[in-house]
């Protein structure tokens, strides 16, 4: 594990929220104000529903999908299927008309922005929503604005520039070495193009621009940026998830990625497949510095790349101003994120709770883009490597294991079985593909967006 020795870290002011002496155990109490959880089909929202249930908070789960896994949770005491997406303006109208007054837990970037634009109306109607202003959110979600914000407070981001036309693209690309990245300005989830050489630049740009005009992405109205490529071979990837009150982290958990989704062409996606909770004082300090600079409020995840070569430095490559898909890992590591957010939204002081435990492993075993599925797809993995990953996944699900598994919860099996039914066919197809010959993988083509 990288970072300062444990004794030095315990004396660190920045690390106090993560690594102080363990607080007294949380007393179980009952909260009367219900929670409204948007997009119950998402991994983050299932973990939130289950955590709210353990806190004895009544939950209304919302989803446009009547088969959403979160609706199968025993803790979803009320369920509402909506005929529209959570980023649509009409979604707020449905909340006002049909949802009980309570604390809203948002899901994706567009949902957070939609709720923030109507924050005053929601507050007047009796809802509680804890997030930055709409303008502040736009400045974090739009990567060109994020780069400028980070520069103001001395946080390094990958070198990048916004392009609006193919002429802009040609001029901008002259200032970057190859390979380089083409990335949307406001999309997460591994949507990017790795351009290996100049001859592929225009083709990849047109392909990405066409993708952004398709139905799943059109509503985001994303621009395109040229960004420097950060080779994964010389860097560690870190995630930190926290709850923040006016710029100050109230609780957080962080960890290092051990396996990330690898596509069949050798490039790296964004899905975390296996990680371990660990502490890095520099990353924690830089995260607090940025959040304090923008006076952030609510749940947030920051993703970092830390060079393991001399002089490489630490680079922020994404900020997600909402719950991340691996929030269960943070909760399992000891960070009471859901309870802190709930209390802050109600105007209450955050409760004391346990500090982050280091060494807690996380695996994606059941959800889409699973660890074993990634091993089957990864052209660098032999069949023996796949077996090794499979055995690690099985070990993680045993009763004595301290590991956290994406949607696995023996006390609330409904979401797990819902996802298992959906994933069985995907895994079978991946196994059959692994038995076929595939082209040799070239490590030079693998990188991190």
C-alpha positions in Angstrom: 0.0 0.0 0.0 1.3 3.4 -0.9 1.3 6.4 1.5 2.7 7.4 4.8 3.2 4.9 7.7 0.2 4.4 9.9 1.5 6.4 12.8 2.1 9.4 10.7 -1.3 9.2 9.0 -3.1 9.0 12.3 -1.5 12.4 13.2 -2.6 13.9 9.9 -5.3 16.5 10.0 -6.5 15.6 6.5 -6.8 12.0 7.3 -8.8 12.4 10.5 -12.1 11.8 8.9 -10.9 8.5 7.5 -8.4 7.2 10.0 -9.0 8.5 13.5 -9.6 6.3 16.5 -12.8 4.2 16.0 -15.9 6.0 17.3 -18.4 4.4 19.5 -20.8 2.1 17.6 -23.8 3.8 16.0 -26.9 3.3 18.0 -29.8 2.0 16.0 -32.6 4.6 15.7 -35.7 5.1 13.6 -36.1 8.0 11.2 -39.7 9.0 10.3 -39.1 11.0 7.2 -39.1 8.7 4.2 -36.4 8.5 1.5 -37.2 8.7 -2.2 -34.6 6.8 -4.2 -34.5 7.6 -7.9 -33.6 5.0 -10.6 -33.9 1.9 -8.6 -32.5 -0.1 -11.5 -29.0 1.2 -10.9 -26.4 -0.5 -8.8 -25.7 2.5 -6.5 -29.4 2.9 -5.8 -29.9 -0.7 -4.7 -27.1 -0.3 -2.1 -28.7 2.9 -0.9 -32.1 1.3 -0.6 -30.7 -1.6 1.5 -28.7 0.8 3.7 -31.8 2.9 4.3 -33.7 -0.2 5.3 -31.0 -1.1 7.8 -31.4 2.4 9.2 -35.1 1.8 9.5 -35.9 4.6 7.1 -39.0 4.0 5.0 -38.1 3.9 1.3 -40.1 4.8 -1.9 -38.1 3.4 -4.9 -38.7 5.0 -8.3 -37.8 3.5 -11.7 -38.9 3.6 -15.3 -38.4 -0.2 -15.5 -41.0 -2.3 -13.8 -38.4 -5.1 -13.5 -35.8 -3.0 -11.9 -33.7 -5.0 -9.4 -34.1 -2.3 -6.7 -37.9 -2.8 -6.7 -37.3 -6.4 -5.6 -35.7 -5.3 -2.3 -37.7 -6.0 0.8 -36.7 -2.5 2.0 -38.5 -0.8 -0.8 -41.7 -0.4 1.2 -43.3 1.6 -1.7 -42.5 1.4 -5.4 -43.4 3.7 -8.2 -42.9 2.9 -11.9 -42.6 6.1 -13.9 -43.2 6.2 -17.7 -40.3 8.6 -18.2 -36.6 9.0 -17.4 -35.2 10.8 -14.3 -33.5 13.5 -16.4 -36.7 14.7 -18.0 -38.4 17.9 -16.8 -41.6 16.0 -16.2 -39.9 13.7 -13.7 -40.0 16.6 -11.1 -43.8 17.0 -11.8 -44.4 13.4 -11.0 -42.5 13.6 -7.8 -44.6 16.6 -6.8 -47.8 14.8 -7.6 -47.2 11.2 -6.4 -44.2 10.9 -4.1 -44.3 11.3 -0.3 -42.5 14.3 1.1 -39.0 13.2 2.1 -35.3 13.1 1.3 -34.5 12.6 -2.4 -31.5 10.4 -3.2 -30.5 11.2 -6.9 -28.8 8.8 -9.2 -26.9 9.9 -12.4 -25.5 13.2 -13.4 -28.5 14.3 -15.5 -30.9 13.4 -12.7 -28.9 15.5 -10.2 -28.8 18.4 -12.6 -32.6 18.1 -13.2 -33.3 18.1 -9.5 -30.9 21.0 -8.8 -32.6 23.1 -11.4 -35.9 22.7 -9.5 -34.4 22.7 -6.0 -36.5 25.7 -4.8 -39.8 24.2 -6.1 -39.0 20.9 -4.4 -38.0 22.6 -1.1 -41.2 24.7 -1.1 -43.2 21.5 -1.6 -41.6 19.8 1.4 -38.9 17.7 -0.3 -35.3 17.6 1.0 -32.4 17.5 -1.5 -28.8 18.1 -0.6 -26.5 19.1 -3.5 -24.6 22.0 -5.0 -26.3 24.7 -6.9 -27.2 24.0 -10.6 -24.4 26.3 -11.7 -21.8 24.6 -9.5 -22.9 21.2 -10.8 -22.5 22.2 -14.4 -19.0 23.4 -13.5 -18.1 20.0 -12.2 -19.9 17.7 -14.7 -18.6 19.6 -17.8 -15.0 18.5 -18.0 -13.8 21.7 -19.7 -15.1 23.7 -16.8 -13.8 21.2 -14.3 -10.3 21.6 -15.7 -10.5 25.3 -15.2 -11.9 24.9 -11.6 -9.1 22.5 -10.7 -6.5 24.8 -12.1 -7.8 27.6 -9.8 -7.1 25.4 -6.7 -3.9 23.7 -7.8 -5.3 20.2 -8.6 -3.9 18.7 -11.8 -6.1 17.2 -14.5 -5.1 15.6 -17.8 -4.1 18.2 -20.4 -7.1 18.8 -22.7 -8.8 21.2 -25.1 -12.4 21.6 -26.3 -13.1 21.1 -30.1 -16.2 22.2 -31.9 -15.3 21.5 -35.6 -13.1 19.2 -37.5 -10.8 22.2 -38.2 -10.5 22.8 -34.4 -9.8 19.1 -34.1 -6.9 19.2 -36.6 -5.3 22.2 -34.9 -5.8 21.0 -31.4 -4.4 17.5 -32.1 -1.1 19.0 -33.2 -0.4 19.9 -29.6 -0.8 16.3 -28.3 1.3 13.2 -28.7 -0.3 9.9 -29.9 -2.1 8.0 -28.7 -4.6 10.6 -27.5 -8.2 10.5 -26.3 -11.4 11.9 -27.6 -13.9 12.3 -24.7 -17.4 13.8 -24.3 -17.5 16.9 -22.1 -20.2 15.6 -19.7 -20.5 11.8 -19.9 -19.2 9.1 -17.6 -19.1 5.4 -18.1 -16.1 4.9 -20.4 -17.6 6.6 -23.4 -14.4 7.7 -25.3 -12.2 6.9 -28.2 -8.5 6.1 -28.0 -6.8 7.4 -31.2 -3.5 5.5 -31.8 -2.3 7.6 -34.7 -3.0 10.7 -36.7 -4.5 8.8 -39.6 -7.3 7.6 -37.4 -8.2 11.0 -35.8 -11.0 12.2 -38.1 -12.6 8.7 -38.4 -12.7 8.3 -34.6 -14.0 11.9 -34.1 -16.9 11.3 -36.5 -17.7 8.0 -34.9 -17.9 9.5 -31.4 -19.9 12.5 -32.6 -22.4 10.2 -34.3 -22.6 8.1 -31.0 -23.4 11.2 -29.0 -26.4 11.9 -31.2 -28.0 8.6 -30.5 -30.9 8.2 -28.1 -29.0 7.1 -25.0 -26.8 10.2 -25.1 -28.6 12.9 -27.1 -30.2 14.6 -24.1 -26.8 15.4 -22.6 -25.8 17.7 -25.6 -22.2 16.8 -25.0 -19.2 18.4 -26.7 -15.9 16.7 -27.5 -12.5 17.2 -26.0 -9.0 16.2 -27.0 -7.2 14.8 -24.0 -3.8 13.5 -23.3 -3.5 9.7 -22.8 -2.4 8.4 -19.4 -0.9 4.9 -19.8 -2.3 2.6 -17.2 0.9 0.5 -16.9 2.7 3.3 -15.1 -0.2 4.4 -12.9 -2.5 3.3 -10.0 -6.2 4.1 -10.3 -7.9 5.3 -7.1 -11.5 6.0 -6.1 -12.7 8.1 -3.2 -16.4 8.4 -2.2 -17.5 10.9 0.4 -20.4 12.9 1.9 -19.6 16.6 2.0 -21.1 19.5 4.0 -20.3 22.9 2.5 -16.9 21.8 1.3 -15.9 19.7 4.3 -15.8 15.9 4.0 -17.9 14.4 6.8 -17.1 10.8 6.0 -15.4 9.0 3.2 -13.9 5.8 2.0 -11.2 5.3 -0.6 -9.4 2.5 -2.4 -7.2 1.4 -5.2 -8.4 -0.4 -8.3 -6.8 -3.8 -8.9 -8.8 -4.8 -12.0 -10.7 -2.5 -14.4 -12.8 -3.6 -17.4 -10.6 -4.4 -20.3 -12.2 -4.4 -23.8 -11.5 -7.0 -26.4 -9.4 -4.5 -28.4 -7.1 -4.1 -25.3 -8.3 -0.6 -24.3 -9.6 0.0 -20.8 -13.1 0.9 -19.9 -14.4 2.5 -16.7 -16.0 -0.3 -14.7 -14.3 -1.2 -11.5 -14.1 -5.0 -11.2 -11.9 -5.6 -8.2 -10.4 -3.1 -5.7 -9.2 -2.9 -2.1 -9.8 -0.1 0.4 -6.6 1.8 1.3 -5.6 5.2 2.4 -3.5 7.7 0.4 -2.9 11.0 2.2 -2.1 12.9 -1.0 -5.2 11.9 -2.8 -7.4 12.5 0.3 -5.8 16.0 0.7 -6.3 16.9 -3.0 -9.9 15.8 -2.9 -10.6 17.9 0.2 -8.9 20.8 -1.4 -11.1 20.7 -4.5 -14.3 20.2 -2.6 -13.5 23.0 -0.2 -12.8 25.3 -3.2 -16.2 24.8 -4.7 -18.0 24.5 -1.3 -19.5 21.1 -2.4 -22.6 19.7 -0.8 -23.8 16.1 -1.0 -22.5 12.7 -2.1 -19.5 12.7 -4.5 -17.0 10.3 -6.1 -13.6 11.4 -7.4 -11.4 9.2 -9.6 -7.6 9.7 -9.6 -4.6 8.4 -11.4 -1.4 8.2 -9.4 1.9 7.7 -11.2 4.1 4.9 -9.9 7.0 6.3 -12.0 9.2 9.1 -10.7 7.8 12.6 -11.5 4.5 11.4 -12.9 2.3 13.1 -10.2 -1.3 12.6 -9.2 -4.1 13.5 -11.7 -7.8 13.9 -11.2 -9.6 12.4 -14.2 -13.3 12.5 -13.1 -15.7 13.9 -10.6 -19.1 12.3 -10.2 -21.4 14.6 -8.2 -23.8 11.8 -7.0 -23.6 8.2 -5.7 -21.2 6.0 -7.6 -21.9 2.4 -8.7 -19.4 1.2 -6.0 -21.0 3.0 -3.1 -21.6 -0.4 -1.5 -17.8 -0.8 -1.2 -17.6 2.5 0.6 -20.4 1.5 3.0 -18.8 -1.9 3.5 -15.5 -0.2 4.4 -17.2 1.7 7.2 -18.3 5.1 5.8 -21.9 6.0 6.9 -22.5 7.9 3.6 -26.2 7.3 3.4 -27.0 8.3 6.9 -24.8 11.4 6.7 -26.5 12.5 3.5 -30.0 11.9 5.0 -29.2 13.9 8.1 -27.6 16.8 6.2 -30.6 17.0 3.9 -32.9 17.3 6.9 -30.6 20.0 8.4 -29.2 17.7 11.1 -25.6 17.3 12.2 -24.0 14.1 10.8 -23.9 11.3 13.3 -20.6 9.8 14.5 -19.8 6.5 13.0 -17.0 4.0 12.4 -13.9 5.1 10.4 -12.9 3.5 7.1 -11.3 0.0 7.4 -8.4 -0.6 5.1 -8.0 -4.0 3.3 -11.7 -4.4 2.4 -11.9 -6.0 -1.1 -14.6 -5.2 -3.6 -15.7 -7.5 -6.5 -18.2 -7.2 -9.2 -19.6 -10.7 -9.3 -23.3 -10.4 -10.1 -23.9 -7.0 -11.8 -23.4 -6.2 -15.4 -19.7 -6.1 -16.5 -18.7 -8.6 -13.9 -15.2 -9.5 -12.8 -15.4 -13.0 -14.3 -17.1 -11.6 -17.4 -14.2 -9.1 -17.7 -11.7 -12.0 -17.4 -13.5 -13.9 -20.1 -13.5 -10.9 -22.4 -9.9 -9.8 -21.6 -7.6 -10.9 -24.5 -4.6 -10.8 -22.1 -6.0 -13.5 -19.9 -5.4 -17.2 -20.3 -8.0 -19.8 -19.3 -5.9 -20.3 -16.1 -6.2 -16.6 -15.3 -10.0 -16.8 -15.8 -10.1 -19.7 -13.3 -8.0 -17.7 -10.8 -10.4 -14.7 -11.0 -13.4 -17.1 -10.7 -12.0 -18.6 -7.5 -11.4 -15.1 -6.0 -15.1 -14.3 -6.8 -16.3 -17.4 -5.1 -14.2 -16.8 -2.0 -15.6 -13.2 -1.8 -19.1 -14.6 -1.4 -18.4 -17.1 1.3 -20.0 -16.4 4.7 -16.6 -15.7 6.5 -15.4 -13.3 3.8 -15.0 -9.6 4.7 -15.2 -8.7 1.0 -17.9 -6.6 -0.5 -19.7 -7.9 -3.6 -21.6 -5.6 -5.9 -25.3 -6.5 -5.2 -24.8 -9.5 -2.9 -26.7 -9.2 0.4 -27.8 -12.4 2.1 -30.3 -10.3 4.2 -32.0 -9.0 1.1 -31.8 -11.6 -1.7 -34.5 -10.1 -4.0 -32.1 -7.8 -6.1 -29.5 -10.5 -6.3 -31.8 -13.1 -7.9 -33.3 -10.4 -10.2 -29.8 -9.7 -11.5 -28.7 -13.4 -11.7 -31.6 -14.1 -14.1 -30.4 -11.3 -16.3 -26.7 -12.1 -16.2 -26.7 -15.9 -16.8 -27.1 -15.6 -20.6 -24.3 -12.9 -20.8 -21.8 -15.1 -19.0 -22.6 -18.1 -21.2 -21.9 -16.1 -24.4 -18.6 -14.8 -22.9 -17.5 -18.3 -22.0 -18.2 -19.5 -25.5 -16.2 -16.6 -27.0 -13.2 -17.4 -24.7 -13.0 -20.9 -26.3 -12.6 -19.4 -29.8 -9.1 -18.3 -31.1 -8.5 -14.6 -30.7 -5.8 -12.2 -31.9 -2.8 -11.5 -29.8 -3.2 -8.7 -27.4 -0.8 -5.7 -27.8 -0.1 -4.0 -24.4 0.8 -0.8 -26.2 -2.9 -0.3 -27.1 -4.1 -0.5 -23.5 -4.7 2.8 -21.6 -6.8 4.7 -19.2 -9.3 7.5 -20.1 
